[in-house]
Amino acid sequence: PMQILTYMEGEVKVRETELKPRMGFLYPIVTHNISVFINATREQDSGQYMVVVNVADDDSRGTENIGIINLVVLVPPAAPSCQLHGDPAVGANVTLSCTSEKGKPSPTYEWQRAPPNLRFFFPPAQDHAKGTLKLTNLSLEMSGIYLCTARNRAGSANCSIALEV
């Protein structure tokens, strides 16, 4: 553990870390609310934070003076990359893949065919975790634009690919 923020004898101190310009007490200490803020959160701010309260002339030094919180900073998916694997000939099989380099938690992926021939796909053809869509026994009617959406609780991003059979 590393002490980052302290209030002692009427003075607030923030340790020289990357958090220094982004962290502080939310309210003046005299309010007895010792909530803290972290501005411009980053993925690396994720972790376990602990507060220890020591009050002058208080002899209780047990765990009742300690609070712990786990912070998970969510990251929206980065713009995914769409790719075609296989030879898109009539009667052949191809796989469309969609991957996003970033995202916390890991994004799920959803493929759909763009209008005017809107179509949704379901497992086992579509794998939401891997971001793949398997198209089998291709026909000329399967040509079109296919859209992939990478999504998590923090947001979403899209890519598309044109399939010409």
C-alpha positions as CSV (number, residue, x, y, z in Angstrom):
1,P,0.0,0.0,0.0
2,M,1.1,3.6,-0.7
3,Q,-0.3,6.6,1.1
4,I,-1.6,9.1,-1.4
5,L,-3.8,11.6,0.4
6,T,-3.6,12.8,4.0
7,Y,-5.1,15.3,6.3
8,M,-3.2,16.0,9.4
9,E,-3.2,19.0,11.7
10,G,-5.4,21.1,9.4
11,E,-3.3,20.4,6.3
12,V,-4.1,18.4,3.2
13,K,-1.2,16.7,1.5
14,V,-1.1,14.7,-1.8
15,R,1.9,12.5,-2.5
16,E,3.8,13.1,-5.7
17,T,2.2,10.6,-8.0
18,E,0.3,10.7,-11.2
19,L,-2.8,11.1,-9.1
20,K,-1.7,14.4,-7.5
21,P,-3.3,16.8,-10.0
22,R,-6.4,14.7,-10.2
23,M,-7.2,13.7,-6.6
24,G,-8.5,15.4,-3.5
25,F,-11.1,15.6,-0.8
26,L,-14.6,16.2,-2.1
27,Y,-15.6,18.4,0.9
28,P,-13.8,20.4,3.5
29,I,-12.7,18.1,6.3
30,V,-14.7,20.1,8.8
31,T,-17.9,18.6,7.4
32,H,-16.7,15.2,8.7
33,N,-17.3,13.7,5.2
34,I,-14.0,12.3,3.9
35,S,-15.1,11.4,0.4
36,V,-12.4,11.8,-2.2
37,F,-12.5,12.4,-5.9
38,I,-10.4,11.3,-8.8
39,N,-10.8,13.4,-12.0
40,A,-10.0,12.3,-15.5
41,T,-9.9,8.6,-14.5
42,R,-7.6,6.2,-16.3
43,E,-7.6,2.5,-16.6
44,Q,-4.5,2.3,-14.4
45,D,-6.4,4.0,-11.6
46,S,-8.3,0.7,-11.1
47,G,-7.4,-1.0,-7.8
48,Q,-8.1,-1.2,-4.1
49,Y,-8.3,2.0,-2.1
50,M,-8.3,2.1,1.7
51,V,-9.1,4.9,4.1
52,V,-7.8,4.9,7.6
53,V,-9.2,7.4,10.1
54,N,-7.2,8.2,13.2
55,V,-8.9,10.7,15.5
56,A,-6.9,12.5,18.1
57,D,-7.6,11.2,21.7
58,D,-9.5,8.2,20.3
59,D,-8.1,5.0,21.8
60,S,-9.9,2.6,19.4
61,R,-7.3,1.5,16.8
62,G,-9.2,-1.5,15.4
63,T,-10.6,-2.2,12.0
64,E,-13.7,0.0,12.6
65,N,-11.5,2.9,11.5
66,I,-10.7,1.3,8.1
67,G,-12.7,1.4,4.9
68,I,-11.9,-0.4,1.7
69,I,-13.3,0.1,-1.8
70,N,-12.4,-1.5,-5.1
71,L,-12.4,0.8,-8.1
72,V,-12.8,-0.6,-11.6
73,V,-12.4,2.0,-14.3
74,L,-14.4,0.9,-17.3
75,V,-13.0,1.5,-20.8
76,P,-15.2,1.6,-23.9
77,P,-14.2,-0.6,-26.8
78,A,-11.7,0.8,-29.3
79,A,-12.8,1.0,-32.9
80,P,-12.9,-2.7,-34.0
81,S,-11.3,-4.2,-37.1
82,C,-13.4,-6.2,-39.5
83,Q,-11.9,-8.9,-41.7
84,L,-13.0,-11.5,-44.2
85,H,-11.4,-15.0,-44.0
86,G,-11.9,-17.4,-46.9
87,D,-12.8,-17.2,-50.6
88,P,-16.2,-15.6,-51.1
89,A,-17.3,-17.8,-54.0
90,V,-20.8,-19.2,-54.6
91,G,-21.2,-22.4,-52.5
92,A,-18.1,-21.6,-50.3
93,N,-17.9,-20.9,-46.6
94,V,-16.3,-17.7,-45.1
95,T,-15.8,-16.3,-41.7
96,L,-16.1,-12.6,-40.8
97,S,-14.1,-11.5,-37.8
98,C,-14.3,-8.4,-35.6
99,T,-11.8,-7.5,-32.9
100,S,-11.3,-4.5,-30.7
101,E,-7.8,-3.8,-29.2
102,K,-9.2,-2.2,-26.0
103,G,-12.2,-2.4,-23.8
104,K,-12.8,-3.1,-20.1
105,P,-14.7,-5.3,-19.5
106,S,-13.9,-7.3,-22.6
107,P,-16.4,-6.3,-25.3
108,T,-19.0,-8.6,-26.8
109,Y,-19.5,-8.5,-30.6
110,E,-22.7,-8.5,-32.6
111,W,-22.9,-8.9,-36.4
112,Q,-25.8,-7.8,-38.6
113,R,-26.4,-7.3,-42.3
114,A,-27.0,-3.7,-43.2
115,P,-30.3,-2.5,-44.8
116,P,-32.0,-2.8,-47.2
117,N,-31.6,-6.6,-46.5
118,L,-31.3,-6.2,-42.7
119,R,-30.6,-9.5,-41.0
120,F,-29.6,-10.6,-37.5
121,F,-27.5,-13.6,-36.8
122,F,-27.6,-16.1,-33.9
123,P,-25.3,-18.8,-32.4
124,P,-23.8,-21.0,-33.6
125,A,-23.2,-18.9,-36.7
126,Q,-22.3,-15.9,-34.6
127,D,-19.9,-16.1,-31.7
128,H,-20.4,-13.0,-29.5
129,A,-17.3,-13.5,-27.4
130,K,-14.8,-14.2,-30.3
131,G,-16.5,-11.7,-32.7
132,T,-16.9,-14.2,-35.6
133,L,-19.7,-14.8,-38.0
134,K,-19.6,-18.0,-40.1
135,L,-21.5,-17.8,-43.4
136,T,-21.9,-21.1,-45.1
137,N,-22.9,-22.2,-48.7
138,L,-22.6,-18.6,-50.0
139,S,-25.1,-17.4,-52.6
140,L,-25.2,-14.2,-54.7
141,E,-28.0,-12.9,-52.4
142,M,-25.7,-12.9,-49.4
143,S,-23.6,-10.1,-50.9
144,G,-23.9,-6.8,-49.0
145,I,-22.5,-4.8,-46.1
146,Y,-22.1,-6.5,-42.8
147,L,-21.8,-4.4,-39.6
148,C,-20.1,-5.4,-36.4
149,T,-20.7,-3.7,-33.1
150,A,-18.2,-4.1,-30.2
151,R,-20.0,-3.3,-26.9
152,N,-19.4,-3.2,-23.2
153,R,-20.9,-1.3,-20.2
154,A,-18.7,1.7,-21.1
155,G,-19.8,2.1,-24.7
156,S,-19.7,0.7,-28.2
157,A,-17.8,1.1,-31.5
158,N,-18.5,-0.2,-35.0
159,C,-16.8,-1.5,-38.2
160,S,-18.2,-2.8,-41.5
161,I,-17.1,-5.0,-44.3
162,A,-18.4,-5.4,-47.8
163,L,-19.0,-9.0,-48.9
164,E,-19.1,-9.6,-52.7
165,V,-20.0,-13.2,-53.6
